[in-house]
Amino acid sequence: MTEVKPQPKVIVFSTPTCSFCNMAKSYFREKGVKFTDIDVSRDPAAARDMVRRSGQMGVPVIDIGGKIIVGFDRPKINALLGIR
């Protein structure tokens, strides 16, 4: 019997106008991945946190269980979440 691993915590740092952010969020919804969306355009503290975690100003920054992905990198996302 295969054991279902709990999904790691997923945080998406994004802005409303970022097309890659929106692509990443709809990808997560399509795959049934729960995530927290943080709009860094409205929250300067979150923007600083994102830069501290990733060293990047650009969005999206995706945190999957503490591992940082900059941009919508589907192969990396799939590998970290164990999905296809």
Secondary structure, DSSP 8 states (H G I E B T S, - for coil): ---------EEEEE-TT-HHHHHHHHHHHHHT---EEEETTT-HHHHHHHHHHHS--SS-EEEETTEEEES--HHHHHHHHT--
